Amino acid sequence: MTAIAAPAAPNTTLTAADRCDRCGAQAFVRVVLASGDLLFCGHHARNYEEGLRAQALEWVDETATLNS
Ligand SMILES: [Zn+2]
């Protein structure tokens, strides 16, 4: 198990300008990896969650805002 320094986490609320890296839809999930951030729509976040969760330093899921 590698110790990973907690990344500086500004309150990064996703906006309509943030787009899914896979399909270009509005992003609702930000995945922070050691190599950088990925943004996903709800659909692709679920698609990649199983594989990425283990590597993610941070998993910011704002899909709840879909319903508001
Ligand atoms: Zn997508």
N, CA, C, O and the ligand as a Tripos MOL2 file, in Angstrom:
@<TRIPOS>MOLECULE
protein
  273   271    69     0     0
PROTEIN
NO_CHARGES

@<TRIPOS>ATOM
      1 N           0.8530   -1.1970    0.0000 N.3       1 MET1
      2 CA          0.0000    0.0000    0.0000 C.3       1 MET1
      3 C           0.8820    1.2370    0.0000 C.2       1 MET1
      4 O           1.7140    1.4260    0.8870 O.2       1 MET1
      5 N           0.6920    2.0500   -0.9800 N.am      2 THR2
      6 CA          1.4760    3.2680   -1.1020 C.3       2 THR2
      7 C           0.7530    4.4260   -0.4390 C.2       2 THR2
      8 O          -0.4380    4.6430   -0.6660 O.2       2 THR2
      9 N           1.4740    5.1570    0.3720 N.am      3 ALA3
     10 CA          0.8780    6.3390    0.9830 C.3       3 ALA3
     11 C           0.7870    7.4410   -0.0660 C.2       3 ALA3
     12 O           1.7700    7.7640   -0.7330 O.2       3 ALA3
     13 N          -0.3790    7.9990   -0.1980 N.am      4 ILE4
     14 CA         -0.5670    9.0530   -1.1900 C.3       4 ILE4
     15 C          -0.9440   10.3390   -0.4630 C.2       4 ILE4
     16 O          -1.8940   10.3770    0.3190 O.2       4 ILE4
     17 N          -0.1900   11.3690   -0.7360 N.am      5 ALA5
     18 CA         -0.5120   12.6550   -0.1230 C.3       5 ALA5
     19 C          -1.8840   13.1050   -0.5890 C.2       5 ALA5
     20 O          -2.2100   13.0290   -1.7740 O.2       5 ALA5
     21 N          -2.6620   13.5610    0.3340 N.am      6 ALA6
     22 CA         -3.9880   14.0450   -0.0380 C.3       6 ALA6
     23 C          -3.8460   15.2320   -0.9780 C.2       6 ALA6
     24 O          -3.1260   16.1830   -0.6770 O.2       6 ALA6
     25 N          -4.5220   15.1800   -2.1000 N.am      7 PRO7
     26 CA         -4.4260   16.3020   -3.0290 C.3       7 PRO7
     27 C          -5.1200   17.5290   -2.4510 C.2       7 PRO7
     28 O          -6.0850   17.4180   -1.6950 O.2       7 PRO7
     29 N          -4.6230   18.6720   -2.8130 N.am      8 ALA8
     30 CA         -5.3170   19.8900   -2.4240 C.3       8 ALA8
     31 C          -6.7020   19.8260   -3.0450 C.2       8 ALA8
     32 O          -6.8380   19.6930   -4.2610 O.2       8 ALA8
     33 N          -7.7020   19.9170   -2.2300 N.am      9 ALA9
     34 CA         -9.0490   19.7470   -2.7530 C.3       9 ALA9
     35 C          -9.8820   21.0080   -2.5960 C.2       9 ALA9
     36 O         -10.6260   21.1640   -1.6280 O.2       9 ALA9
     37 N          -9.7470   21.8850   -3.5430 N.am     10 PRO10
     38 CA        -10.6390   23.0390   -3.5200 C.3      10 PRO10
     39 C         -12.0520   22.5330   -3.7430 C.2      10 PRO10
     40 O         -12.2480   21.4370   -4.2670 O.2      10 PRO10
     41 N         -13.0080   23.3060   -3.3590 N.am     11 ASN11
     42 CA        -14.3820   22.8590   -3.5370 C.3      11 ASN11
     43 C         -14.7400   22.9160   -5.0130 C.2      11 ASN11
     44 O         -15.2210   23.9280   -5.5230 O.2      11 ASN11
     45 N         -14.4940   21.8060   -5.6770 N.am     12 THR12
     46 CA        -14.6450   21.7770   -7.1280 C.3      12 THR12
     47 C         -16.0190   21.2810   -7.5190 C.2      12 THR12
     48 O         -16.2270   20.0900   -7.7510 O.2      12 THR12
     49 N         -16.9290   22.1890   -7.5860 N.am     13 THR13
     50 CA        -18.2570   21.8220   -8.0420 C.3      13 THR13
     51 C         -18.2740   21.8500   -9.5610 C.2      13 THR13
     52 O         -17.8620   22.8240  -10.1910 O.2      13 THR13
     53 N         -18.7470   20.7840  -10.1170 N.am     14 LEU14
     54 CA        -18.7980   20.6920  -11.5680 C.3      14 LEU14
     55 C         -19.8570   21.6430  -12.1150 C.2      14 LEU14
     56 O         -20.9010   21.8720  -11.5050 O.2      14 LEU14
     57 N         -19.5520   22.1780  -13.2690 N.am     15 THR15
     58 CA        -20.4960   23.0990  -13.8940 C.3      15 THR15
     59 C         -20.9130   22.5650  -15.2590 C.2      15 THR15
     60 O         -20.4100   21.5400  -15.7180 O.2      15 THR15
     61 N         -21.8230   23.2600  -15.8880 N.am     16 ALA16
     62 CA        -22.3030   22.8460  -17.2060 C.3      16 ALA16
     63 C         -21.1760   22.8800  -18.2340 C.2      16 ALA16
     64 O         -21.2790   22.2750  -19.3010 O.2      16 ALA16
     65 N         -20.0970   23.5920  -17.9030 N.am     17 ALA17
     66 CA        -18.9670   23.6810  -18.8300 C.3      17 ALA17
     67 C         -18.0730   22.4510  -18.7450 C.2      17 ALA17
     68 O         -17.2240   22.2340  -19.6100 O.2      17 ALA17
     69 N         -18.2640   21.6470  -17.7000 N.am     18 ASP18
     70 CA        -17.4660   20.4320  -17.5580 C.3      18 ASP18
     71 C         -18.1230   19.3070  -18.3430 C.2      18 ASP18
     72 O         -19.3080   19.0150  -18.1810 O.2      18 ASP18
     73 N         -17.3150   18.6840  -19.2010 N.am     19 ARG19
     74 CA        -17.8560   17.6900  -20.1210 C.3      19 ARG19
     75 C         -17.2460   16.3180  -19.9050 C.2      19 ARG19
     76 O         -16.0710   16.1950  -19.5570 O.2      19 ARG19
     77 N         -18.0370   15.3090  -20.1080 N.am     20 CYS20
     78 CA        -17.5650   13.9270  -20.0220 C.3      20 CYS20
     79 C         -16.4220   13.7090  -21.0110 C.2      20 CYS20
     80 O         -16.5160   14.0890  -22.1780 O.2      20 CYS20
     81 N         -15.3470   13.0970  -20.5340 N.am     21 ASP21
     82 CA        -14.1930   12.8390  -21.3880 C.3      21 ASP21
     83 C         -14.4910   11.7880  -22.4540 C.2      21 ASP21
     84 O         -13.7350   11.6450  -23.4150 O.2      21 ASP21
     85 N         -15.5520   11.0790  -22.2910 N.am     22 ARG22
     86 CA        -15.8450    9.9950  -23.2290 C.3      22 ARG22
     87 C         -16.8870   10.3730  -24.2810 C.2      22 ARG22
     88 O         -16.7600    9.9870  -25.4420 O.2      22 ARG22
     89 N         -17.9060   11.1180  -23.8880 N.am     23 CYS23
     90 CA        -18.9930   11.3710  -24.8380 C.3      23 CYS23
     91 C         -19.3370   12.8430  -24.9840 C.2      23 CYS23
     92 O         -20.1300   13.2020  -25.8540 O.2      23 CYS23
     93 N         -18.7600   13.7050  -24.1540 N.am     24 GLY24
     94 CA        -19.0300   15.1310  -24.3060 C.3      24 GLY24
     95 C         -20.3040   15.6130  -23.6390 C.2      24 GLY24
     96 O         -20.6400   16.7950  -23.7100 O.2      24 GLY24
     97 N         -21.0090   14.7020  -22.9950 N.am     25 ALA25
     98 CA        -22.1920   15.1250  -22.2450 C.3      25 ALA25
     99 C         -21.7470   15.8890  -21.0050 C.2      25 ALA25
    100 O         -20.5700   15.8710  -20.6460 O.2      25 ALA25
    101 N         -22.6860   16.5560  -20.3580 N.am     26 GLN26
    102 CA        -22.3180   17.2790  -19.1430 C.3      26 GLN26
    103 C         -21.7710   16.3010  -18.1060 C.2      26 GLN26
    104 O         -22.3350   15.2290  -17.8860 O.2      26 GLN26
    105 N         -20.6690   16.6870  -17.4750 N.am     27 ALA27
    106 CA        -20.0180   15.8090  -16.4980 C.3      27 ALA27
    107 C         -20.6330   15.9900  -15.1200 C.2      27 ALA27
    108 O         -20.9130   17.1080  -14.6890 O.2      27 ALA27
    109 N         -20.8340   14.8820  -14.4450 N.am     28 PHE28
    110 CA        -21.3530   14.9230  -13.0770 C.3      28 PHE28
    111 C         -20.4410   14.2190  -12.0940 C.2      28 PHE28
    112 O         -20.6910   14.2300  -10.8890 O.2      28 PHE28
    113 N         -19.3840   13.6060  -12.6040 N.am     29 VAL29
    114 CA        -18.4610   12.8960  -11.7330 C.3      29 VAL29
    115 C         -17.0320   13.2990  -12.0800 C.2      29 VAL29
    116 O         -16.6310   13.2640  -13.2430 O.2      29 VAL29
    117 N         -16.2780   13.6780  -11.0670 N.am     30 ARG30
    118 CA        -14.8620   13.9790  -11.2580 C.3      30 ARG30
    119 C         -14.0500   12.8900  -10.5630 C.2      30 ARG30
    120 O         -14.2310   12.6060   -9.3790 O.2      30 ARG30
    121 N         -13.1630   12.2990  -11.3290 N.am     31 VAL31
    122 CA        -12.2980   11.2610  -10.7720 C.3      31 VAL31
    123 C         -10.8740   11.8050  -10.7640 C.2      31 VAL31
    124 O         -10.3140   12.1250  -11.8120 O.2      31 VAL31
    125 N         -10.2980   11.9060   -9.5730 N.am     32 VAL32
    126 CA         -8.9390   12.4160   -9.4570 C.3      32 VAL32
    127 C          -7.9910   11.2310   -9.3860 C.2      32 VAL32
    128 O          -8.0420   10.4320   -8.4510 O.2      32 VAL32
    129 N          -7.1240   11.1290  -10.3880 N.am     33 LEU33
    130 CA         -6.1110   10.0790  -10.4300 C.3      33 LEU33
    131 C          -4.7460   10.7140  -10.2340 C.2      33 LEU33
    132 O          -4.5960   11.9290  -10.3560 O.2      33 LEU33
    133 N          -3.7570    9.8950   -9.9320 N.am     34 ALA34
    134 CA         -2.3940   10.4070   -9.7660 C.3      34 ALA34
    135 C          -1.9340   11.1040  -11.0390 C.2      34 ALA34
    136 O          -1.1300   12.0340  -10.9890 O.2      34 ALA34
    137 N          -2.4480   10.6510  -12.1780 N.am     35 SER35
    138 CA         -2.0270   11.1980  -13.4650 C.3      35 SER35
    139 C          -2.8550   12.3930  -13.9050 C.2      35 SER35
    140 O          -2.5410   13.0290  -14.9110 O.2      35 SER35
    141 N          -3.9090   12.7040  -13.1630 N.am     36 GLY36
    142 CA         -4.7420   13.8420  -13.5370 C.3      36 GLY36
    143 C          -6.2110   13.5520  -13.2890 C.2      36 GLY36
    144 O          -6.5750   12.5040  -12.7550 O.2      36 GLY36
    145 N          -7.0320   14.4860  -13.6820 N.am     37 ASP37
    146 CA         -8.4680   14.3470  -13.4550 C.3      37 ASP37
    147 C          -9.1710   13.7800  -14.6790 C.2      37 ASP37
    148 O          -8.7620   14.0120  -15.8160 O.2      37 ASP37
    149 N         -10.2280   13.0370  -14.4210 N.am     38 LEU38
    150 CA        -11.1190   12.6090  -15.4870 C.3      38 LEU38
    151 C         -12.5140   13.0910  -15.1290 C.2      38 LEU38
    152 O         -12.8940   13.1320  -13.9590 O.2      38 LEU38
    153 N         -13.2640   13.4530  -16.1510 N.am     39 LEU39
    154 CA        -14.6440   13.8530  -15.9300 C.3      39 LEU39
    155 C         -15.5480   12.8850  -16.6710 C.2      39 LEU39
    156 O         -15.2660   12.4900  -17.8030 O.2      39 LEU39
    157 N         -16.6270   12.5130  -16.0260 N.am     40 PHE40
    158 CA        -17.5540   11.5850  -16.6620 C.3      40 PHE40
    159 C         -18.9920   12.0370  -16.4590 C.2      40 PHE40
    160 O         -19.3290   12.6600  -15.4520 O.2      40 PHE40
    161 N         -19.8180   11.7150  -17.4170 N.am     41 CYS41
    162 CA        -21.2550   11.8470  -17.2130 C.3      41 CYS41
    163 C         -21.6800   10.6930  -16.2940 C.2      41 CYS41
    164 O         -20.8820    9.7980  -16.0160 O.2      41 CYS41
    165 N         -22.9070   10.7120  -15.8330 N.am     42 GLY42
    166 CA        -23.3660    9.6640  -14.9320 C.3      42 GLY42
    167 C         -23.2400    8.2830  -15.5580 C.2      42 GLY42
    168 O         -22.8500    7.3150  -14.9040 O.2      42 GLY42
    169 N         -23.5790    8.2160  -16.8340 N.am     43 HIS43
    170 CA        -23.5400    6.9350  -17.5380 C.3      43 HIS43
    171 C         -22.1210    6.3600  -17.5760 C.2      43 HIS43
    172 O         -21.9090    5.1990  -17.2270 O.2      43 HIS43
    173 N         -21.1670    7.1640  -17.9960 N.am     44 HIS44
    174 CA        -19.8080    6.6600  -18.1090 C.3      44 HIS44
    175 C         -19.1380    6.4810  -16.7520 C.2      44 HIS44
    176 O         -18.2610    5.6300  -16.6030 O.2      44 HIS44
    177 N         -19.5390    7.2640  -15.7720 N.am     45 ALA45
    178 CA        -18.9910    7.0720  -14.4280 C.3      45 ALA45
    179 C         -19.3260    5.6680  -13.9460 C.2      45 ALA45
    180 O         -18.4820    4.9770  -13.3760 O.2      45 ALA45
    181 N         -20.5500    5.2600  -14.1770 N.am     46 ARG46
    182 CA        -20.9370    3.9090  -13.7580 C.3      46 ARG46
    183 C         -20.1790    2.8630  -14.5690 C.2      46 ARG46
    184 O         -19.7780    1.8230  -14.0460 O.2      46 ARG46
    185 N         -19.9890    3.1600  -15.8640 N.am     47 ASN47
    186 CA        -19.2660    2.2230  -16.7250 C.3      47 ASN47
    187 C         -17.8430    1.9740  -16.2370 C.2      47 ASN47
    188 O         -17.3600    0.8420  -16.2520 O.2      47 ASN47
    189 N         -17.1810    3.0380  -15.8070 N.am     48 TYR48
    190 CA        -15.7660    2.9390  -15.4640 C.3      48 TYR48
    191 C         -15.5070    2.8110  -13.9750 C.2      48 TYR48
    192 O         -14.3700    2.6060  -13.5500 O.2      48 TYR48
    193 N         -16.5560    2.9310  -13.1890 N.am     49 GLU49
    194 CA        -16.3610    2.9730  -11.7390 C.3      49 GLU49
    195 C         -15.6210    1.7440  -11.2190 C.2      49 GLU49
    196 O         -14.6910    1.8610  -10.4210 O.2      49 GLU49
    197 N         -16.0330    0.5940  -11.6660 N.am     50 GLU50
    198 CA        -15.4430   -0.6400  -11.1350 C.3      50 GLU50
    199 C         -13.9330   -0.6650  -11.3340 C.2      50 GLU50
    200 O         -13.1860   -1.0650  -10.4420 O.2      50 GLU50
    201 N         -13.4910   -0.2340  -12.5150 N.am     51 GLY51
    202 CA        -12.0660   -0.2670  -12.8180 C.3      51 GLY51
    203 C         -11.2770    0.8770  -12.2160 C.2      51 GLY51
    204 O         -10.0930    0.7350  -11.9130 O.2      51 GLY51
    205 N         -11.9410    2.0190  -12.0440 N.am     52 LEU52
    206 CA        -11.2060    3.2140  -11.6290 C.3      52 LEU52
    207 C         -11.2070    3.4660  -10.1240 C.2      52 LEU52
    208 O         -10.3160    4.1320   -9.5970 O.2      52 LEU52
    209 N         -12.1970    2.9370   -9.4490 N.am     53 ARG53
    210 CA        -12.3220    3.2080   -8.0110 C.3      53 ARG53
    211 C         -11.0280    2.9230   -7.2600 C.2      53 ARG53
    212 O         -10.6100    3.6940   -6.3960 O.2      53 ARG53
    213 N         -10.4020    1.8020   -7.6040 N.am     54 ALA54
    214 CA         -9.2000    1.3850   -6.8830 C.3      54 ALA54
    215 C          -8.0480    2.3610   -7.0840 C.2      54 ALA54
    216 O          -7.1920    2.5060   -6.2130 O.2      54 ALA54
    217 N          -8.0300    3.0330   -8.2420 N.am     55 GLN55
    218 CA         -6.9340    3.9530   -8.5370 C.3      55 GLN55
    219 C          -7.2590    5.3840   -8.1330 C.2      55 GLN55
    220 O          -6.3610    6.2200   -8.0230 O.2      55 GLN55
    221 N          -8.5200    5.6660   -7.9160 N.am     56 ALA56
    222 CA         -8.9320    7.0460   -7.7040 C.3      56 ALA56
    223 C          -8.4580    7.5750   -6.3640 C.2      56 ALA56
    224 O          -8.6370    6.9290   -5.3310 O.2      56 ALA56
    225 N          -7.8580    8.7430   -6.3870 N.am     57 LEU57
    226 CA         -7.4850    9.4190   -5.1530 C.3      57 LEU57
    227 C          -8.7310   10.0620   -4.5530 C.2      57 LEU57
    228 O          -8.8770   10.2050   -3.3390 O.2      57 LEU57
    229 N          -9.6050   10.4340   -5.4530 N.am     58 GLU58
    230 CA        -10.8230   11.1150   -5.0300 C.3      58 GLU58
    231 C         -11.9180   10.8100   -6.0510 C.2      58 GLU58
    232 O         -11.6650   10.7340   -7.2540 O.2      58 GLU58
    233 N         -13.1170   10.6400   -5.5530 N.am     59 TRP59
    234 CA        -14.2370   10.3150   -6.4490 C.3      59 TRP59
    235 C         -15.3640   11.2660   -6.0760 C.2      59 TRP59
    236 O         -16.0430   11.0840   -5.0650 O.2      59 TRP59
    237 N         -15.5500   12.2730   -6.9010 N.am     60 VAL60
    238 CA        -16.5550   13.2900   -6.5930 C.3      60 VAL60
    239 C         -17.7800   13.0360   -7.4540 C.2      60 VAL60
    240 O         -17.7780   13.2710   -8.6620 O.2      60 VAL60
    241 N         -18.8060   12.5580   -6.8110 N.am     61 ASP61
    242 CA        -20.0250   12.1880   -7.5350 C.3      61 ASP61
    243 C         -21.1030   13.2410   -7.2910 C.2      61 ASP61
    244 O         -21.6160   13.3860   -6.1820 O.2      61 ASP61
    245 N         -21.4260   13.9570   -8.3370 N.am     62 GLU62
    246 CA        -22.4540   14.9980   -8.1950 C.3      62 GLU62
    247 C         -23.6870   14.6410   -8.9960 C.2      62 GLU62
    248 O         -24.4660   15.5130   -9.3810 O.2      62 GLU62
    249 N         -23.8600   13.3500   -9.2440 N.am     63 THR63
    250 CA        -25.0350   12.9320  -10.0140 C.3      63 THR63
    251 C         -26.3300   13.2730   -9.2890 C.2      63 THR63
    252 O         -27.3950   13.3390   -9.9030 O.2      63 THR63
    253 N         -26.2340   13.4900   -7.9720 N.am     64 ALA64
    254 CA        -27.4300   13.8390   -7.2110 C.3      64 ALA64
    255 C         -28.0300   15.1510   -7.7130 C.2      64 ALA64
    256 O         -29.2320   15.3940   -7.6020 O.2      64 ALA64
    257 N         -27.1510   15.9880   -8.2710 N.am     65 THR65
    258 CA        -27.6650   17.2770   -8.7490 C.3      65 THR65
    259 C         -28.5070   17.0970  -10.0070 C.2      65 THR65
    260 O         -29.2180   18.0140  -10.4180 O.2      65 THR65
    261 N         -28.4290   15.9260  -10.6140 N.am     66 LEU66
    262 CA        -29.2550   15.6480  -11.7850 C.3      66 LEU66
    263 C         -30.7290   15.7540  -11.4380 C.2      66 LEU66
    264 O         -31.5570   16.1040  -12.2800 O.2      66 LEU66
    265 N         -31.0430   15.4490  -10.1960 N.am     67 ASN67
    266 CA        -32.4340   15.4050   -9.7920 C.3      67 ASN67
    267 C         -32.9360   16.7090   -9.1920 C.2      67 ASN67
    268 O         -34.1110   16.8440   -8.8500 O.2      67 ASN67
    269 N         -32.0190   17.6670   -9.0720 N.am     68 SER68
    270 CA        -32.4540   18.9120   -8.4550 C.3      68 SER68
    271 C         -32.7660   19.9640   -9.4970 C.2      68 SER68
    272 O         -33.1490   21.0820   -9.1500 O.2      68 SER68
    273 ZN        -20.2270   10.1230  -21.0360 Zn       69 ZN69
@<TRIPOS>BOND
     1     1     2 1
     2     2     3 1
     3     3     4 2
     4     3     5 am
     5     5     6 1
     6     6     7 1
     7     7     8 2
     8     7     9 am
     9     9    10 1
    10    10    11 1
    11    11    12 2
    12    11    13 am
    13    13    14 1
    14    14    15 1
    15    15    16 2
    16    15    17 am
    17    17    18 1
    18    18    19 1
    19    19    20 2
    20    19    21 am
    21    21    22 1
    22    22    23 1
    23    23    24 2
    24    23    25 am
    25    25    26 1
    26    26    27 1
    27    27    28 2
    28    27    29 am
    29    29    30 1
    30    30    31 1
    31    31    32 2
    32    31    33 am
    33    33    34 1
    34    34    35 1
    35    35    36 2
    36    35    37 am
    37    37    38 1
    38    38    39 1
    39    39    40 2
    40    39    41 am
    41    41    42 1
    42    42    43 1
    43    43    44 2
    44    43    45 am
    45    45    46 1
    46    46    47 1
    47    47    48 2
    48    47    49 am
    49    49    50 1
    50    50    51 1
    51    51    52 2
    52    51    53 am
    53    53    54 1
    54    54    55 1
    55    55    56 2
    56    55    57 am
    57    57    58 1
    58    58    59 1
    59    59    60 2
    60    59    61 am
    61    61    62 1
    62    62    63 1
    63    63    64 2
    64    63    65 am
    65    65    66 1
    66    66    67 1
    67    67    68 2
    68    67    69 am
    69    69    70 1
    70    70    71 1
    71    71    72 2
    72    71    73 am
    73    73    74 1
    74    74    75 1
    75    75    76 2
    76    75    77 am
    77    77    78 1
    78    78    79 1
    79    79    80 2
    80    79    81 am
    81    81    82 1
    82    82    83 1
    83    83    84 2
    84    83    85 am
    85    85    86 1
    86    86    87 1
    87    87    88 2
    88    87    89 am
    89    89    90 1
    90    90    91 1
    91    91    92 2
    92    91    93 am
    93    93    94 1
    94    94    95 1
    95    95    96 2
    96    95    97 am
    97    97    98 1
    98    98    99 1
    99    99   100 2
   100    99   101 am
   101   101   102 1
   102   102   103 1
   103   103   104 2
   104   103   105 am
   105   105   106 1
   106   106   107 1
   107   107   108 2
   108   107   109 am
   109   109   110 1
   110   110   111 1
   111   111   112 2
   112   111   113 am
   113   113   114 1
   114   114   115 1
   115   115   116 2
   116   115   117 am
   117   117   118 1
   118   118   119 1
   119   119   120 2
   120   119   121 am
   121   121   122 1
   122   122   123 1
   123   123   124 2
   124   123   125 am
   125   125   126 1
   126   126   127 1
   127   127   128 2
   128   127   129 am
   129   129   130 1
   130   130   131 1
   131   131   132 2
   132   131   133 am
   133   133   134 1
   134   134   135 1
   135   135   136 2
   136   135   137 am
   137   137   138 1
   138   138   139 1
   139   139   140 2
   140   139   141 am
   141   141   142 1
   142   142   143 1
   143   143   144 2
   144   143   145 am
   145   145   146 1
   146   146   147 1
   147   147   148 2
   148   147   149 am
   149   149   150 1
   150   150   151 1
   151   151   152 2
   152   151   153 am
   153   153   154 1
   154   154   155 1
   155   155   156 2
   156   155   157 am
   157   157   158 1
   158   158   159 1
   159   159   160 2
   160   159   161 am
   161   161   162 1
   162   162   163 1
   163   163   164 2
   164   163   165 am
   165   165   166 1
   166   166   167 1
   167   167   168 2
   168   167   169 am
   169   169   170 1
   170   170   171 1
   171   171   172 2
   172   171   173 am
   173   173   174 1
   174   174   175 1
   175   175   176 2
   176   175   177 am
   177   177   178 1
   178   178   179 1
   179   179   180 2
   180   179   181 am
   181   181   182 1
   182   182   183 1
   183   183   184 2
   184   183   185 am
   185   185   186 1
   186   186   187 1
   187   187   188 2
   188   187   189 am
   189   189   190 1
   190   190   191 1
   191   191   192 2
   192   191   193 am
   193   193   194 1
   194   194   195 1
   195   195   196 2
   196   195   197 am
   197   197   198 1
   198   198   199 1
   199   199   200 2
   200   199   201 am
   201   201   202 1
   202   202   203 1
   203   203   204 2
   204   203   205 am
   205   205   206 1
   206   206   207 1
   207   207   208 2
   208   207   209 am
   209   209   210 1
   210   210   211 1
   211   211   212 2
   212   211   213 am
   213   213   214 1
   214   214   215 1
   215   215   216 2
   216   215   217 am
   217   217   218 1
   218   218   219 1
   219   219   220 2
   220   219   221 am
   221   221   222 1
   222   222   223 1
   223   223   224 2
   224   223   225 am
   225   225   226 1
   226   226   227 1
   227   227   228 2
   228   227   229 am
   229   229   230 1
   230   230   231 1
   231   231   232 2
   232   231   233 am
   233   233   234 1
   234   234   235 1
   235   235   236 2
   236   235   237 am
   237   237   238 1
   238   238   239 1
   239   239   240 2
   240   239   241 am
   241   241   242 1
   242   242   243 1
   243   243   244 2
   244   243   245 am
   245   245   246 1
   246   246   247 1
   247   247   248 2
   248   247   249 am
   249   249   250 1
   250   250   251 1
   251   251   252 2
   252   251   253 am
   253   253   254 1
   254   254   255 1
   255   255   256 2
   256   255   257 am
   257   257   258 1
   258   258   259 1
   259   259   260 2
   260   259   261 am
   261   261   262 1
   262   262   263 1
   263   263   264 2
   264   263   265 am
   265   265   266 1
   266   266   267 1
   267   267   268 2
   268   267   269 am
   269   269   270 1
   270   270   271 1
   271   271   272 2
@<TRIPOS>SUBSTRUCTURE
     1 MET1         2 RESIDUE 1 A MET
     2 THR2         6 RESIDUE 1 A THR
     3 ALA3        10 RESIDUE 1 A ALA
     4 ILE4        14 RESIDUE 1 A ILE
     5 ALA5        18 RESIDUE 1 A ALA
     6 ALA6        22 RESIDUE 1 A ALA
     7 PRO7        26 RESIDUE 1 A PRO
     8 ALA8        30 RESIDUE 1 A ALA
     9 ALA9        34 RESIDUE 1 A ALA
    10 PRO10       38 RESIDUE 1 A PRO
    11 ASN11       42 RESIDUE 1 A ASN
    12 THR12       46 RESIDUE 1 A THR
    13 THR13       50 RESIDUE 1 A THR
    14 LEU14       54 RESIDUE 1 A LEU
    15 THR15       58 RESIDUE 1 A THR
    16 ALA16       62 RESIDUE 1 A ALA
    17 ALA17       66 RESIDUE 1 A ALA
    18 ASP18       70 RESIDUE 1 A ASP
    19 ARG19       74 RESIDUE 1 A ARG
    20 CYS20       78 RESIDUE 1 A CYS
    21 ASP21       82 RESIDUE 1 A ASP
    22 ARG22       86 RESIDUE 1 A ARG
    23 CYS23       90 RESIDUE 1 A CYS
    24 GLY24       94 RESIDUE 1 A GLY
    25 ALA25       98 RESIDUE 1 A ALA
    26 GLN26      102 RESIDUE 1 A GLN
    27 ALA27      106 RESIDUE 1 A ALA
    28 PHE28      110 RESIDUE 1 A PHE
    29 VAL29      114 RESIDUE 1 A VAL
    30 ARG30      118 RESIDUE 1 A ARG
    31 VAL31      122 RESIDUE 1 A VAL
    32 VAL32      126 RESIDUE 1 A VAL
    33 LEU33      130 RESIDUE 1 A LEU
    34 ALA34      134 RESIDUE 1 A ALA
    35 SER35      138 RESIDUE 1 A SER
    36 GLY36      142 RESIDUE 1 A GLY
    37 ASP37      146 RESIDUE 1 A ASP
    38 LEU38      150 RESIDUE 1 A LEU
    39 LEU39      154 RESIDUE 1 A LEU
    40 PHE40      158 RESIDUE 1 A PHE
    41 CYS41      162 RESIDUE 1 A CYS
    42 GLY42      166 RESIDUE 1 A GLY
    43 HIS43      170 RESIDUE 1 A HIS
    44 HIS44      174 RESIDUE 1 A HIS
    45 ALA45      178 RESIDUE 1 A ALA
    46 ARG46      182 RESIDUE 1 A ARG
    47 ASN47      186 RESIDUE 1 A ASN
    48 TYR48      190 RESIDUE 1 A TYR
    49 GLU49      194 RESIDUE 1 A GLU
    50 GLU50      198 RESIDUE 1 A GLU
    51 GLY51      202 RESIDUE 1 A GLY
    52 LEU52      206 RESIDUE 1 A LEU
    53 ARG53      210 RESIDUE 1 A ARG
    54 ALA54      214 RESIDUE 1 A ALA
    55 GLN55      218 RESIDUE 1 A GLN
    56 ALA56      222 RESIDUE 1 A ALA
    57 LEU57      226 RESIDUE 1 A LEU
    58 GLU58      230 RESIDUE 1 A GLU
    59 TRP59      234 RESIDUE 1 A TRP
    60 VAL60      238 RESIDUE 1 A VAL
    61 ASP61      242 RESIDUE 1 A ASP
    62 GLU62      246 RESIDUE 1 A GLU
    63 THR63      250 RESIDUE 1 A THR
    64 ALA64      254 RESIDUE 1 A ALA
    65 THR65      258 RESIDUE 1 A THR
    66 LEU66      262 RESIDUE 1 A LEU
    67 ASN67      266 RESIDUE 1 A ASN
    68 SER68      270 RESIDUE 1 A SER
    69 ZN69       273 GROUP 0 **** ****
